[in-house]
Amino acid sequence: MNKAHPQSVAVDSKTVEKLTHVSGEQWIKEGLAIIIVGASGDLAKKKTYPSLLSLFTGNLLPSNVVIYGYARSKITNDQLRAKLRPYLDGKAKSDVIEDFLSRCYYQAGDCYGDLVSWSSLNDSITQYEQDLKDTKGIDRSNRLFYFAIPPNVFAETGGAIKVTCMSPNGFSRMIVEKPFGRDLESCKDILQRLGQHFDEQSLYRIDHYLGKELVQNLMVMRFSNLWMENIWNRNCVQCIMLTFKEPFGTEGRGGYFDQYGIIRDIIQNHLLQVMCLLCMECPNKLDGPGSGEKIRNEKVRLLEAMPPVTIDEVFLGQYEGYTDDETITNKDSNCPTFAIIRCFINNPRWAGVPIIFKAGKALNERKAEMRVQFKPAPAAETLFNGVEVPRNELVMKLQPGESIYLKSNIKTPGFSSTPIQSELEVKYDTRYLAKCSSCNPDAYSRLMLDVLRGRSANFVRSDELIRAWEIFTPVLHQIDEENIRPHSYKVGSRGPDEADKFFAEKSGYLRNDAYIWEDGNICRRTTPAEQEDSSDANLKAAFDKFAASDKKMDMQGFVGAAVMCGEGFKTMEEAQTAFNTVDKDADGHICFEELKEFLDTV
């Protein structure tokens, strides 16, 4: 391996020292080696390295940082850089990208527990740290390990790092990716595998949903606004809903997904973590030293107040054509791709309030949101002469298009005094992001910076994990052991036909069908003429949402855009056939004109 010679960060071809909000922290003045375990895999190429580039570009890493990749692929430093470059292009200026790549090195090993290879990597890092001491007088250096590998190799990897590659005079921290098991026992096994080598303070179990802007906003919004505390309880709230929707199916990942299903993949971790922050009691400290453990303590307290889920509180679905995925070997699989689950929190604040989790794949749109519906205003119908007054709702959209809006009632404009629903709204793209492109870093960048800063609040503690699995494991085992069959639904639909009835009965949610938010028209549905006039704009919006930066769209984006424009598919096979017809040059991508031509013909 070549010896690293770190340089200062280059910005606009000039070497500068830029002050940031971490400039005064001690770690940024010390040495740092980042080790990506599983560096040749998709997660590392698509997420980890681009997020590190984002931190590097923003001067949020030490100016002398180096990044080492470790995996079993037999490639050189230059071959690694060539593999990474397509995933970095366009994300920073070319000279910054080249500076970043010049700091990326690679160490191959016969396996993840290969002590000889890990010792060789340690020699390279030690030489880098010695050079820093000799040339810059930096005598303390830290090491960050990112486990972009499956759980079955955690133990051997952790063992090898512990024996050969820990920092002798700085911190050694481990970022660990999910899945953290598929039930309570497998979770405990994974915790034990890593726990035998590292203490809890060194382990950062990452859930990227905790790095999203709107999720990180929750504690500030809840505990810094006087009005919110007074309505945030069982006396005012009818139900709480956490929703995740994707417009595409497993897309060749069916073999992996079939072992887990939508409950394990989304609800038991991502949505449950968001719910904890939405509903937990206020810690006595939210920022600064010691706040991370206080926040996590409150999350655990909340989970301890939740009884295990029972099968009568669960609705399951599976999209038509799911088992057509050739990576799925069990063609009679009962694996759910759609689920609605009702939970309760048995504490004084939330007793009796339905908590609804809803998640699905191959649905009609891409969406992740938190929605709180409040109870009816007292005597509203009597006060307004029998008119049904809509309930208030607070909606926080995580994706796409981060926004917060409060559905509130106002007088109908004009001579009428009938209450209609409008919104008090903050749209992040126009309010903040249009003026500051760096104001919304990706979730992985945020979380990796948190690890470097030693901030633990946005990571999952072991007792949190155990309690989360205690809530879901009994019903998951029952689904598997009794082969409970999911309801079928069409690709591009809202889910199974029976789902709406189940949702309404379990949540008590009352929909205001007269309200539309997305098209900007206040409190009314568009007329047929307006719909026709806006069709081209809707098509352009759909294309922009799902196309890549090169204005090309792959199969996954095609399905999402078509569904957004009202064209559903019965199965993923049907969608693939349609895509192949549109993709005339068979390069796996289509342009706007090709999408428009397809939709015009159907």
BAVOBA-735407 format. One record per residue (C-alpha): residue number from 1; residue in three letters; x, y, z. Coordinates in Angstrom, 1 decimal, decimal comma. Each point is the difference from the previous one (the first is absolute). Layout:
BAVOBA-735407
NUM	ALA	X	Y	Z;
...
END
This chain:
BAVOBA-735407
1	MET	0,0	0,0	0,0;
2	ASN	1,2	3,5	-0,9;
3	LYS	0,8	2,3	2,9;
4	ALA	-2,5	2,9	0,4;
5	HIS	1,1	3,6	-0,2;
6	PRO	-3,1	2,0	1,1;
7	GLN	-0,3	3,5	-1,2;
8	SER	-2,2	2,9	1,1;
9	VAL	-3,5	0,0	-1,5;
10	ALA	-0,1	1,7	-3,4;
11	VAL	-2,8	2,3	-0,8;
12	ASP	-0,2	2,0	-3,2;
13	SER	3,6	-1,1	-0,7;
14	LYS	1,2	1,8	3,1;
15	THR	1,1	-1,4	3,3;
16	VAL	-2,0	1,7	2,7;
17	GLU	-0,9	-0,4	3,7;
18	LYS	-3,8	0,4	0,2;
19	LEU	-1,7	0,4	3,4;
20	THR	-2,9	-2,4	0,6;
21	HIS	-2,1	-0,9	3,0;
22	VAL	2,5	-2,7	0,9;
23	SER	3,2	2,1	-0,4;
24	GLY	0,4	0,4	3,8;
25	GLU	-0,4	-3,7	0,8;
26	GLN	3,2	-1,9	0,9;
27	TRP	-0,5	-3,0	-2,4;
28	ILE	0,1	2,1	-3,1;
29	LYS	3,5	1,1	1,0;
30	GLU	1,2	-3,6	0,3;
31	GLY	0,8	-2,7	-2,4;
32	LEU	-2,8	-2,1	-1,5;
33	ALA	0,0	-3,3	-1,9;
34	ILE	-3,4	-1,2	-1,2;
35	ILE	-0,2	-3,7	-0,9;
36	ILE	-2,9	-1,2	-2,2;
37	VAL	-0,5	-3,7	0,6;
38	GLY	-1,7	-1,4	-3,1;
39	ALA	1,4	2,8	-2,2;
40	SER	-0,7	-1,7	-3,3;
41	GLY	-3,7	-0,5	0,7;
42	ASP	-3,0	2,0	-1,1;
43	LEU	-0,7	1,7	3,3;
44	ALA	3,5	1,3	0,2;
45	LYS	0,1	1,3	-3,6;
46	LYS	-3,5	1,5	0,0;
47	LYS	-0,3	1,3	3,5;
48	THR	3,1	-0,1	2,2;
49	TYR	2,7	1,5	-2,3;
50	PRO	-2,4	2,7	-1,5;
51	SER	-0,9	1,1	3,6;
52	LEU	3,6	0,2	1,0;
53	LEU	0,6	2,2	-3,1;
54	SER	-2,8	2,3	1,2;
55	LEU	1,7	0,4	3,4;
56	PHE	3,4	0,4	-1,7;
57	THR	-1,4	2,7	-2,3;
58	GLY	-1,5	1,9	2,9;
59	ASN	3,3	0,0	2,0;
60	LEU	-1,7	-2,3	2,6;
61	LEU	2,9	-2,5	0,1;
62	PRO	3,5	0,6	1,3;
63	SER	2,2	1,4	-2,8;
64	ASN	2,3	-3,0	0,2;
65	VAL	-2,7	-2,7	-0,2;
66	VAL	0,6	-3,2	-1,9;
67	ILE	-2,5	-2,7	-0,9;
68	TYR	0,9	-3,7	-0,2;
69	GLY	-2,3	-2,6	-1,6;
70	TYR	0,1	-3,6	1,0;
71	ALA	-1,7	-2,9	-1,8;
72	ARG	0,6	-3,4	-1,6;
73	SER	0,2	1,3	-3,6;
74	LYS	3,5	-0,1	-1,4;
75	ILE	0,3	3,6	-1,3;
76	THR	2,6	2,8	0,2;
77	ASN	-0,2	3,5	1,3;
78	ASP	-0,5	1,4	-3,5;
79	GLN	-2,7	-2,7	-0,8;
80	LEU	-1,9	1,0	3,1;
81	ARG	0,1	3,7	-1,0;
82	ALA	-1,2	-0,9	-3,5;
83	LYS	-3,0	-1,9	1,5;
84	LEU	-0,8	2,9	2,3;
85	ARG	0,3	2,9	-2,5;
86	PRO	-3,4	-0,6	-1,8;
87	TYR	-1,8	0,2	3,4;
88	LEU	1,8	3,3	0,9;
89	ASP	-0,2	1,9	-3,3;
90	GLY	-2,2	3,1	0,2;
91	LYS	0,0	0,0	3,8;
92	ALA	2,9	2,4	0,3;
93	LYS	2,4	1,9	-2,2;
94	SER	2,3	-2,3	-2,0;
95	ASP	3,2	1,2	1,8;
96	VAL	-1,6	-0,7	3,4;
97	ILE	-1,1	-3,4	-1,1;
98	GLU	3,6	-0,8	-1,2;
99	ASP	1,4	1,2	3,3;
100	PHE	-2,5	-2,2	1,8;
101	LEU	0,8	-3,0	-2,1;
102	SER	3,7	0,5	0,5;
103	ARG	-0,6	-0,7	3,7;
104	CYS	-1,8	-3,3	-0,7;
105	TYR	2,0	-3,2	0,4;
106	TYR	-0,8	-3,7	-0,1;
107	GLN	0,9	-3,2	1,9;
108	ALA	-1,1	-3,4	-1,2;
109	GLY	-0,5	-2,9	2,4;
110	ASP	-0,8	-3,7	-0,5;
111	CYS	-2,9	0,4	2,4;
112	TYR	-1,3	2,7	2,4;
113	GLY	1,9	-1,7	2,9;
114	ASP	3,3	-0,2	-1,8;
115	LEU	2,5	1,0	2,7;
116	VAL	2,9	0,3	-2,4;
117	SER	-1,8	2,5	-2,3;
118	TRP	-1,3	2,0	2,9;
119	SER	3,5	0,2	1,4;
120	SER	1,2	1,3	-3,3;
121	LEU	-2,7	2,6	0,0;
122	ASN	0,9	0,9	3,6;
123	ASP	3,7	0,5	-1,1;
124	SER	-1,2	2,5	-2,7;
125	ILE	-2,1	1,9	2,4;
126	THR	2,7	0,1	2,6;
127	GLN	2,5	1,3	-2,6;
128	TYR	-2,5	2,8	-0,9;
129	GLU	-0,4	0,9	3,7;
130	GLN	3,7	0,1	0,5;
131	ASP	0,4	2,3	-3,0;
132	LEU	-2,5	2,3	1,5;
133	LYS	1,9	0,1	3,3;
134	ASP	3,4	0,6	-1,8;
135	THR	-1,2	2,6	-2,4;
136	LYS	-2,8	1,8	1,7;
137	GLY	0,4	-0,8	3,7;
138	ILE	-3,3	-1,8	0,2;
139	ASP	0,5	-2,7	2,6;
140	ARG	-3,6	-1,2	0,3;
141	SER	-1,9	-1,8	-2,8;
142	ASN	-3,4	-1,6	-0,1;
143	ARG	-1,5	-2,9	-2,0;
144	LEU	-3,6	-0,3	-1,3;
145	PHE	-1,1	-3,4	-1,3;
146	TYR	-3,1	-0,3	-2,2;
147	PHE	-1,5	-3,5	-0,1;
148	ALA	-1,6	-0,1	-3,5;
149	ILE	-0,2	-3,8	0,3;
150	PRO	-2,7	-2,6	0,9;
151	PRO	-0,5	-1,0	3,7;
152	ASN	1,4	-3,5	-0,5;
153	VAL	3,5	1,4	-0,3;
154	PHE	-0,2	2,5	2,8;
155	ALA	1,6	-2,3	2,6;
156	GLU	3,1	-0,9	-2,0;
157	THR	0,4	3,6	-1,2;
158	GLY	-0,3	1,4	3,5;
159	GLY	2,4	-2,6	1,3;
160	ALA	2,6	0,8	-2,6;
161	ILE	-0,3	3,8	0,6;
162	LYS	0,2	-0,4	3,8;
163	VAL	3,3	-2,1	-0,3;
164	THR	1,8	2,0	-2,7;
165	CYS	-1,4	3,4	-0,9;
166	MET	-1,2	2,0	3,0;
167	SER	1,3	3,6	0,4;
168	PRO	2,8	0,0	2,6;
169	ASN	-0,6	3,6	1,2;
170	GLY	-3,4	1,2	-1,4;
171	PHE	-3,5	-1,3	-0,3;
172	SER	-1,1	-3,1	-2,0;
173	ARG	-3,7	0,2	-1,0;
174	MET	-2,1	-2,5	-1,9;
175	ILE	-3,0	0,9	-2,2;
176	VAL	-2,1	-3,1	-0,5;
177	GLU	-2,7	-0,4	-2,7;
178	LYS	-3,3	-1,8	0,3;
179	PRO	-1,6	-2,6	-0,1;
180	PHE	0,5	-0,5	3,8;
181	GLY	-1,6	-3,4	-0,2;
182	ARG	-3,4	-1,3	-1,1;
183	ASP	-1,4	-0,7	3,4;
184	LEU	0,9	0,3	3,7;
185	GLU	2,4	-3,0	0,2;
186	SER	1,9	0,9	-3,2;
187	CYS	0,3	3,6	1,3;
188	LYS	1,5	-1,1	3,3;
189	ASP	2,4	-2,2	-2,0;
190	ILE	1,2	3,0	-2,1;
191	LEU	0,3	2,2	3,1;
192	GLN	2,1	-2,7	1,7;
193	ARG	2,3	-0,4	-3,0;
194	LEU	1,0	3,6	0,1;
195	GLY	-0,4	0,5	3,7;
196	GLN	2,8	-2,5	0,7;
197	HIS	2,4	2,3	-1,7;
198	PHE	-1,3	3,6	0,5;
199	ASP	-1,8	1,8	2,7;
200	GLU	-3,3	1,9	-0,6;
201	GLN	1,8	3,4	-0,2;
202	SER	2,0	-1,2	-3,0;
203	LEU	-3,0	-1,4	-2,0;
204	TYR	-2,2	2,2	-2,1;
205	ARG	-2,9	-1,9	-1,5;
206	ILE	-1,1	2,0	-2,9;
207	ASP	-3,6	0,5	-1,2;
208	HIS	0,1	2,5	-2,8;
209	TYR	-3,6	1,2	0,7;
210	LEU	1,4	1,6	3,2;
211	GLY	2,2	2,2	-2,3;
212	LYS	-2,9	1,5	-2,0;
213	GLU	-0,6	3,7	0,4;
214	LEU	-3,6	-0,2	1,1;
215	VAL	0,8	-2,8	2,5;
216	GLN	2,8	2,0	1,5;
217	ASN	-2,3	3,0	0,2;
218	LEU	-2,5	-1,9	2,2;
219	MET	1,6	0,7	3,4;
220	VAL	0,5	3,7	-0,8;
221	MET	-3,5	0,4	-1,3;
222	ARG	-1,6	-1,9	2,9;
223	PHE	2,0	1,4	2,9;
224	SER	0,7	3,6	-1,1;
225	ASN	-3,6	1,0	-0,8;
226	LEU	-2,4	0,9	2,8;
227	TRP	-3,2	-0,8	-1,9;
228	MET	1,1	-3,6	-0,9;
229	GLU	0,3	-1,4	3,5;
230	ASN	-3,6	1,0	0,9;
231	ILE	-1,6	-2,0	-2,9;
232	TRP	2,5	-2,9	-0,1;
233	ASN	-2,0	-2,6	2,0;
234	ARG	-3,0	-2,3	0,1;
235	ASN	-2,4	2,8	0,8;
236	CYS	0,6	1,6	-3,4;
237	VAL	1,4	-2,6	-2,3;
238	GLN	-2,3	-2,5	-1,9;
239	CYS	2,7	-2,1	-1,6;
240	ILE	3,7	0,0	-1,1;
241	MET	1,0	-1,4	-3,4;
242	LEU	3,4	-0,8	-1,3;
243	THR	0,1	-0,9	-3,7;
244	PHE	2,5	-1,3	-2,5;
245	LYS	-0,8	-0,6	-3,6;
246	GLU	2,1	-1,0	-3,0;
247	PRO	-1,2	-0,2	-3,6;
248	PHE	2,3	-2,9	-0,9;
249	GLY	0,4	-3,6	1,1;
250	THR	3,0	-2,1	1,0;
251	GLU	1,8	0,6	-3,3;
252	GLY	2,3	-3,0	0,2;
253	ARG	0,4	0,2	3,8;
254	GLY	-2,8	-2,4	0,5;
255	GLY	2,3	-2,7	1,4;
256	TYR	1,1	2,3	2,8;
257	PHE	-3,4	1,6	0,6;
258	ASP	-1,8	-3,3	0,2;
259	GLN	2,0	-0,9	3,1;
260	TYR	-1,2	3,1	1,8;
261	GLY	-3,2	1,6	-1,5;
262	ILE	-1,4	3,5	0,4;
263	ILE	-0,5	-0,2	3,8;
264	ARG	3,6	-0,9	0,8;
265	ASP	1,4	2,2	-2,9;
266	ILE	-1,8	3,2	0,7;
267	ILE	-2,5	0,0	2,9;
268	GLN	1,9	-1,6	2,9;
269	ASN	3,0	2,3	-0,5;
270	HIS	-0,4	3,1	-2,1;
271	LEU	-3,6	0,9	0,8;
272	LEU	0,2	-1,2	3,6;
273	GLN	3,1	2,2	0,6;
274	VAL	-1,8	3,1	-1,5;
275	MET	-3,0	-0,8	2,2;
276	CYS	2,2	0,0	3,2;
277	LEU	1,2	3,5	-0,7;
278	LEU	-3,6	1,1	-0,9;
279	CYS	-1,5	-1,3	3,2;
280	MET	2,7	-0,2	2,7;
281	GLU	0,0	2,1	3,2;
282	CYS	2,4	3,0	0,1;
283	PRO	3,5	-0,9	1,2;
284	ASN	1,5	2,5	2,5;
285	LYS	2,7	0,8	-2,6;
286	LEU	-0,3	0,1	-3,8;
287	ASP	3,5	1,2	-1,1;
288	GLY	3,5	0,0	1,3;
289	PRO	2,0	-2,5	2,0;
290	GLY	-2,1	-2,9	1,5;
291	SER	-3,1	0,9	-2,1;
292	GLY	0,3	-3,1	-2,2;
293	GLU	-0,5	-2,5	2,8;
294	LYS	-2,8	2,0	1,5;
295	ILE	-1,9	0,1	-3,3;
296	ARG	0,5	-3,8	-0,5;
297	ASN	-1,2	-0,6	3,6;
298	GLU	-3,3	1,6	-0,9;
299	LYS	-0,3	-2,0	-3,2;
300	VAL	0,4	-3,2	2,0;
301	ARG	-2,5	1,1	2,6;
302	LEU	-2,5	0,6	-2,8;
303	LEU	0,6	-3,5	-1,6;
304	GLU	-0,4	-1,6	3,4;
305	ALA	-3,5	1,5	0,2;
306	MET	-1,0	-1,8	-3,3;
307	PRO	-1,5	-3,5	0,3;
308	PRO	1,0	-2,6	-2,6;
309	VAL	-2,0	0,2	-3,3;
310	THR	-2,7	-2,6	-0,4;
311	ILE	-1,2	-1,5	-3,3;
312	ASP	-3,4	1,7	0,2;
313	GLU	1,8	3,3	-0,3;
314	VAL	1,8	-0,9	-3,2;
315	PHE	-1,1	0,2	-3,7;
316	LEU	2,3	-1,5	-2,6;
317	GLY	0,2	0,3	-3,8;
318	GLN	2,2	-1,2	-2,8;
319	TYR	0,1	1,5	-3,5;
320	GLU	-0,9	-2,1	-3,0;
321	GLY	3,0	-1,4	-1,7;
322	TYR	2,2	0,2	3,1;
323	THR	1,3	-3,5	-0,4;
324	ASP	0,8	0,5	-3,7;
325	ASP	3,3	1,5	1,3;
326	GLU	2,4	-2,8	-1,0;
327	THR	2,1	0,6	3,1;
328	ILE	-3,0	-1,3	2,1;
329	THR	0,3	-3,8	0,3;
330	ASN	-3,3	-0,5	2,0;
331	LYS	-2,7	0,6	-2,6;
332	ASP	-2,7	-0,5	2,6;
333	SER	1,5	2,6	2,3;
334	ASN	-2,3	1,7	2,5;
335	CYS	2,5	2,9	0,5;
336	PRO	-1,9	3,2	0,4;
337	THR	1,0	3,0	-2,3;
338	PHE	-2,8	2,1	1,7;
339	ALA	-1,0	0,3	3,6;
340	ILE	-2,2	2,0	2,3;
341	ILE	0,6	-0,4	3,8;
342	ARG	-1,7	1,6	2,9;
343	CYS	1,9	0,5	3,3;
344	PHE	-0,8	1,7	3,2;
345	ILE	2,2	1,8	2,6;
346	ASN	-1,2	-0,7	3,5;
347	ASN	1,1	3,2	1,8;
348	PRO	-1,9	3,0	1,3;
349	ARG	0,7	2,1	-3,1;
350	TRP	-1,0	-2,4	-2,7;
351	ALA	-2,3	-2,7	1,6;
352	GLY	-2,7	-1,0	-2,5;
353	VAL	1,4	2,0	-3,0;
354	PRO	0,5	-2,3	-3,1;
355	ILE	3,5	0,0	-1,4;
356	ILE	-0,3	-1,2	-3,6;
357	PHE	3,0	-1,2	-2,0;
358	LYS	-0,6	-0,4	-3,8;
359	ALA	2,7	-1,1	-2,4;
360	GLY	0,0	-1,5	-3,5;
361	LYS	1,8	-0,6	-3,2;
362	ALA	-1,2	0,3	-3,7;
363	LEU	-2,6	2,5	1,1;
364	ASN	-1,3	3,1	-1,8;
365	GLU	2,6	2,5	1,3;
366	ARG	3,2	0,6	1,8;
367	LYS	-0,7	1,5	3,4;
368	ALA	1,1	-0,1	3,7;
369	GLU	-1,8	2,2	2,5;
370	MET	-1,2	0,4	3,5;
371	ARG	-3,6	1,1	0,4;
372	VAL	-1,8	0,9	3,2;
373	GLN	-3,8	0,4	-0,2;
374	PHE	-1,6	2,0	2,9;
375	LYS	-3,4	-0,5	1,5;
376	PRO	-3,0	2,0	-1,3;
377	ALA	-0,3	3,6	1,3;
378	PRO	-2,7	-0,1	2,8;
379	ALA	-3,5	0,7	-1,2;
380	ALA	1,2	1,1	-3,4;
381	GLU	-2,9	-1,4	-2,0;
382	THR	-2,5	1,7	2,3;
383	LEU	1,9	3,3	-0,2;
384	PHE	0,1	-0,1	-3,8;
385	ASN	-3,6	-0,9	-0,6;
386	GLY	0,5	-3,8	-0,6;
387	VAL	3,0	0,3	-2,3;
388	GLU	2,5	-2,8	0,4;
389	VAL	3,2	1,8	1,2;
390	PRO	3,3	-1,7	-1,1;
391	ARG	2,4	-1,2	2,7;
392	ASN	3,4	1,7	0,3;
393	GLU	3,0	-2,0	-1,1;
394	LEU	3,8	0,6	0,4;
395	VAL	1,9	-1,6	-2,9;
396	MET	3,7	-0,3	-0,2;
397	LYS	1,2	-1,3	-3,4;
398	LEU	3,4	-1,7	0,1;
399	GLN	0,2	-0,7	-3,7;
400	PRO	-0,4	1,1	-2,7;
401	GLY	0,1	3,8	0,5;
402	GLU	0,5	0,5	3,7;
403	SER	-2,8	2,1	1,5;
404	ILE	-2,1	0,6	3,1;
405	TYR	-3,6	1,1	-0,2;
406	LEU	-2,8	0,4	2,4;
407	LYS	-3,5	-0,6	-1,5;
408	SER	-2,1	2,8	1,5;
409	ASN	-3,5	1,2	-0,6;
410	ILE	-0,7	3,5	-1,5;
411	LYS	-3,1	1,8	-1,3;
412	THR	-0,9	-0,8	-3,6;
413	PRO	1,2	3,0	-2,0;
414	GLY	-2,8	2,3	-1,1;
415	PHE	-3,5	0,3	1,4;
416	SER	-0,2	-3,5	1,6;
417	SER	0,9	-0,6	3,6;
418	THR	0,4	-3,7	-0,3;
419	PRO	3,3	-1,4	1,5;
420	ILE	2,3	-1,5	-2,6;
421	GLN	3,4	-1,5	0,5;
422	SER	3,3	1,7	-1,0;
423	GLU	3,5	-0,3	1,3;
424	LEU	2,7	1,9	1,9;
425	GLU	3,0	-1,3	-1,8;
426	VAL	3,8	0,0	-0,1;
427	LYS	1,5	-1,5	-3,2;
428	TYR	3,7	-0,6	0,5;
429	ASP	1,0	0,2	-3,7;
430	THR	-1,3	3,6	-0,4;
431	ARG	0,4	1,2	3,5;
432	TYR	3,5	-1,2	0,6;
433	LEU	1,6	-2,3	-2,5;
434	ALA	-0,3	2,3	-3,1;
435	LYS	2,2	2,5	1,8;
436	CYS	2,4	-2,4	1,6;
437	SER	0,9	-3,2	-1,9;
438	SER	2,1	-1,3	3,0;
439	CYS	-2,9	0,4	2,5;
440	ASN	-1,3	-3,5	-0,7;
441	PRO	2,9	-2,5	0,1;
442	ASP	-0,9	-3,6	-0,6;
443	ALA	-0,8	-2,2	3,0;
444	TYR	3,2	-2,0	-0,1;
445	SER	2,1	3,1	0,0;
446	ARG	-1,8	1,4	3,1;
447	LEU	0,3	-3,3	1,8;
448	MET	3,7	-0,6	-0,7;
449	LEU	0,8	3,5	1,2;
450	ASP	-2,0	-0,8	3,2;
451	VAL	2,2	-3,0	0,5;
452	LEU	3,2	2,0	-0,4;
453	ARG	-1,4	2,5	2,5;
454	GLY	-0,9	-2,7	2,5;
455	ARG	-3,7	0,9	-0,2;
456	SER	-2,0	-3,2	0,7;
457	ALA	-3,6	1,3	0,0;
458	ASN	-0,7	-1,0	-3,6;
459	PHE	1,2	-3,6	0,4;
460	VAL	-1,8	-3,1	1,3;
461	ARG	1,1	-1,3	3,4;
462	SER	0,0	-3,7	0,7;
463	ASP	-2,9	0,1	2,6;
464	GLU	-2,0	1,9	-2,6;
465	LEU	0,5	-2,7	-2,5;
466	ILE	-0,9	-2,7	2,4;
467	ARG	-3,2	1,7	1,0;
468	ALA	-1,0	0,7	-3,6;
469	TRP	0,4	-3,7	-0,8;
470	GLU	-2,0	-1,0	3,1;
471	ILE	-2,9	2,0	-1,4;
472	PHE	0,0	-1,5	-3,5;
473	THR	1,6	-3,5	0,3;
474	PRO	-3,2	-1,9	1,3;
475	VAL	-2,2	1,1	-2,9;
476	LEU	2,8	-0,5	-2,6;
477	HIS	0,5	-3,5	1,2;
478	GLN	-3,8	-0,6	-0,2;
479	ILE	-0,1	1,3	-3,6;
480	ASP	2,9	-2,4	-1,0;
481	GLU	-1,1	-3,1	2,0;
482	GLU	-3,7	0,2	-0,9;
483	ASN	0,7	1,0	-3,6;
484	ILE	-2,4	2,9	0,2;
485	ARG	-0,8	1,1	-3,5;
486	PRO	0,2	3,7	-1,1;
487	HIS	-2,7	1,7	-2,0;
488	SER	0,8	0,5	-3,7;
489	TYR	0,3	3,5	-1,6;
490	LYS	0,8	1,4	-3,4;
491	VAL	3,3	1,7	-0,7;
492	GLY	-0,4	3,7	0,0;
493	SER	-3,1	-0,1	2,2;
494	ARG	-0,5	1,4	3,5;
495	GLY	0,2	-3,5	1,4;
496	PRO	-2,6	-2,8	0,5;
497	ASP	-3,6	1,0	-0,4;
498	GLU	-0,7	-1,2	3,6;
499	ALA	2,7	2,2	1,5;
500	ASP	-2,1	3,2	0,2;
501	LYS	-2,7	-1,7	2,1;
502	PHE	2,6	-1,4	2,4;
503	PHE	1,7	3,3	0,3;
504	ALA	-3,2	1,9	0,6;
505	GLU	-1,2	-2,4	2,7;
506	LYS	3,3	-0,1	1,8;
507	SER	1,0	3,7	-0,1;
508	GLY	-3,2	2,0	0,2;
509	TYR	1,5	2,2	-2,6;
510	LEU	-2,5	2,2	-1,9;
511	ARG	1,1	1,0	-3,5;
512	ASN	-1,1	3,4	-1,4;
513	ASP	-0,5	-0,9	-3,7;
514	ALA	-0,6	3,6	-0,9;
515	TYR	3,6	1,0	0,8;
516	ILE	2,9	-0,2	-2,4;
517	TRP	3,5	1,3	0,9;
518	GLU	2,3	-1,0	-2,8;
519	ASP	-1,2	2,1	-2,9;
520	GLY	-0,1	3,3	1,9;
521	ASN	-3,7	0,6	-0,4;
522	ILE	-1,4	1,0	3,3;
523	CYS	-2,5	-2,5	1,5;
524	ARG	-1,7	-1,2	-3,2;
525	ARG	0,5	-2,7	-2,6;
526	THR	1,0	0,9	-3,5;
527	THR	-2,6	0,0	-2,8;
528	PRO	0,4	-2,3	-3,1;
529	ALA	1,1	3,0	-2,0;
530	GLU	2,6	1,0	2,5;
531	GLN	1,3	-3,6	0,1;
532	GLU	0,4	-0,1	-3,7;
533	ASP	1,8	3,4	-0,1;
534	SER	2,4	-1,2	2,7;
535	SER	0,8	-3,4	-1,4;
536	ASP	3,3	1,1	-1,7;
537	ALA	1,1	1,7	3,1;
538	ASN	-0,8	-3,2	2,0;
539	LEU	2,0	-2,1	-2,4;
540	LYS	3,0	2,3	0,2;
541	ALA	-0,2	-0,1	3,8;
542	ALA	-0,2	-3,8	0,0;
543	PHE	3,0	-0,2	-2,3;
544	ASP	2,1	2,5	2,1;
545	LYS	-0,9	-1,9	3,2;
546	PHE	1,2	-3,4	-1,2;
547	ALA	2,7	0,8	-2,6;
548	ALA	3,7	-0,1	0,8;
549	SER	2,3	3,1	-0,2;
550	ASP	0,7	-0,8	-3,7;
551	LYS	-3,7	0,4	-0,8;
552	LYS	-0,3	-3,7	-0,7;
553	MET	-2,4	-2,4	1,7;
554	ASP	0,5	-3,7	0,8;
555	MET	-2,6	-2,7	0,4;
556	GLN	-0,6	0,9	3,6;
557	GLY	-0,5	3,6	-0,8;
558	PHE	-2,3	-0,9	-3,0;
559	VAL	-2,4	-1,9	2,3;
560	GLY	-0,1	2,8	2,5;
561	ALA	-0,6	2,7	-2,6;
562	ALA	-2,7	-2,0	-1,8;
563	VAL	-1,8	-0,7	3,3;
564	MET	0,2	3,7	0,9;
565	CYS	-1,7	0,8	-3,3;
566	GLY	-2,8	-2,5	0,6;
567	GLU	1,3	-3,0	-2,0;
568	GLY	0,2	-3,1	2,2;
569	PHE	1,4	-3,4	-0,8;
570	LYS	-1,5	-3,3	1,2;
571	THR	3,4	-1,7	0,4;
572	MET	3,6	1,0	-0,1;
573	GLU	0,4	-2,3	-3,0;
574	GLU	-2,6	2,2	-1,8;
575	ALA	1,9	3,1	1,0;
576	GLN	3,2	-1,5	-1,3;
577	THR	-1,6	-0,8	-3,3;
578	ALA	-1,3	3,5	-0,4;
579	PHE	3,4	1,5	0,9;
580	ASN	1,8	-2,2	-2,6;
581	THR	-2,5	1,3	-2,6;
582	VAL	0,8	3,6	0,8;
583	ASP	3,8	-0,6	0,4;
584	LYS	0,6	-0,1	-3,8;
585	ASP	3,8	0,0	0,2;
586	ALA	0,0	-2,7	2,8;
587	ASP	2,5	1,9	2,1;
588	GLY	-2,1	-0,4	3,2;
589	HIS	-1,0	3,7	0,1;
590	ILE	-2,7	2,3	-1,6;
591	CYS	-0,3	3,7	-0,5;
592	PHE	-3,0	2,4	0,6;
593	GLU	-1,2	-0,3	-3,6;
594	GLU	-0,1	-3,8	0,2;
595	LEU	-2,0	0,1	3,2;
596	LYS	-2,4	2,5	-1,5;
597	GLU	-0,5	-2,1	-3,1;
598	PHE	-0,8	-3,1	2,1;
599	LEU	-2,5	1,9	2,2;
600	ASP	-1,7	1,6	-3,1;
601	THR	-0,5	-3,5	-1,5;
602	VAL	-1,7	-1,4	3,1;
END
